[in-house]
Amino acid sequence: MADPARARKLAVRIRQIVSAAIETQIKDPRLGMVTVTDARVTGDLREATVFYTVYGDETAVADSAKALASATGVLRSTVGRQTGIKFVPTLAFVADHVPDTARELEEALERARHADAELARVREGAQYAGDADPYRRPAEDDEDDDSDTGAAATADEGVDDAVPTRSAL
């Protein structure tokens, strides 16, 4: 098993080499605007996966995938020549969907921002349907008033009129 740091260094170097080789050596007309985003090498340094994105529609992505598949041998020999390692890893090209996912997340966040702004606009002139504080609180007794007059008697009278008691039924 190889050192993980060596595998990371080799992956970075492979990404640089493949990116430069695609730009300068590969003259396939099917190859679109390809950007190498990442490369990963297995722990035994035998296989490398190169992630790429293509600017364009689905046909441009499919054509670029075919062009990279046909140029794999040339790219692998270029990697071997420029790295100088004994066993050159096999190259596998995989379309990277991270930029598409990031774009979709940004669009979803933008829709949420617009919805929040609309809600804030609607809420700006809104008023409560009832009291500002809808929770009932017990009547506060003032210690200065006499307990046998006033508030307690009027509250009981209003309750008797509004709610029939069992004896009234």
SVG drawing of the C-alpha trace seen along z (x, -y; Angstrom):
<svg xmlns="http://www.w3.org/2000/svg" viewBox="-84 -52 95 54">
<polyline fill="none" stroke="black" stroke-width="0.4" points="0.0,0.0 1.4,-3.4 1.5,-6.5 -1.8,-8.5 0.2,-11.7 2.0,-10.3 -1.4,-9.3 -2.7,-12.9 0.4,-14.4 0.2,-12.1 -3.5,-13.0 -2.7,-16.7 0.1,-16.1 -2.2,-14.0 -4.9,-16.7 -2.3,-19.3 -0.9,-17.1 -4.2,-15.9 -5.6,-19.4 -2.6,-20.8 -2.6,-17.8 -6.3,-18.3 -5.6,-21.9 -2.5,-21.4 -2.3,-17.8 -5.8,-16.6 -7.2,-17.9 -10.5,-15.9 -13.3,-18.1 -15.8,-16.3 -14.0,-17.7 -15.8,-20.7 -15.0,-23.1 -13.6,-20.6 -12.4,-21.6 -10.6,-19.0 -12.0,-19.6 -10.4,-16.8 -8.3,-13.6 -8.2,-10.8 -5.7,-8.0 -6.2,-4.7 -4.0,-3.8 -1.9,-1.3 -1.4,-4.0 -2.7,-1.7 -5.9,-3.6 -6.7,-7.2 -10.1,-8.8 -10.2,-12.1 -13.3,-14.3 -14.3,-16.8 -17.0,-19.2 -18.1,-20.3 -19.7,-23.6 -22.6,-23.0 -25.7,-20.8 -26.1,-17.1 -24.8,-16.4 -21.6,-18.4 -21.1,-16.3 -21.7,-13.0 -19.3,-14.0 -16.6,-15.1 -16.9,-11.8 -16.4,-9.9 -13.4,-12.1 -11.8,-11.6 -12.4,-7.9 -10.6,-7.7 -7.7,-9.9 -7.2,-7.9 -4.1,-6.2 -2.4,-9.4 -3.2,-11.0 -1.9,-8.0 1.4,-8.0 1.8,-11.7 1.2,-11.2 3.8,-8.4 6.3,-10.5 5.9,-13.6 5.7,-11.9 8.4,-9.3 6.8,-6.7 7.3,-2.9 3.6,-1.9 1.5,-4.6 -2.1,-4.4 -5.0,-3.7 -7.1,-6.7 -10.9,-6.7 -12.8,-9.9 -16.0,-10.7 -18.3,-13.6 -18.4,-15.8 -21.9,-16.7 -20.9,-18.9 -21.1,-22.2 -24.6,-21.3 -25.7,-20.4 -24.2,-23.6 -26.1,-25.7 -29.4,-23.9 -28.7,-24.7 -28.0,-28.4 -31.3,-28.6 -33.2,-27.0 -31.6,-29.5 -32.5,-32.4 -36.2,-31.2 -36.2,-31.0 -34.8,-34.5 -37.5,-35.9 -40.2,-34.0 -38.8,-35.5 -38.8,-39.0 -42.4,-38.6 -43.5,-37.4 -41.7,-40.3 -43.5,-42.7 -46.9,-41.2 -46.2,-41.2 -45.1,-44.8 -48.6,-46.4 -50.3,-43.5 -52.1,-43.8 -53.2,-41.3 -56.7,-39.8 -57.5,-40.1 -55.7,-41.6 -52.0,-42.1 -51.6,-39.7 -54.1,-36.9 -53.4,-35.0 -55.8,-35.5 -54.3,-36.6 -55.9,-36.5 -57.4,-39.8 -54.9,-41.8 -56.2,-42.7 -55.1,-46.1 -54.3,-46.1 -55.6,-49.7 -59.2,-48.6 -61.5,-46.9 -61.9,-43.2 -65.7,-43.1 -66.7,-45.8 -66.3,-46.4 -64.5,-44.1 -65.3,-40.7 -69.1,-41.4 -69.3,-42.7 -67.3,-39.9 -69.6,-37.3 -72.7,-39.1 -71.5,-39.0 -70.8,-35.3 -74.3,-34.5 -75.9,-36.2 -73.8,-34.6 -73.5,-31.0 -76.7,-29.2 -76.1,-27.3 -77.3,-23.7 -80.2,-24.9 -81.5,-27.1 -81.7,-24.1"/>
</svg>
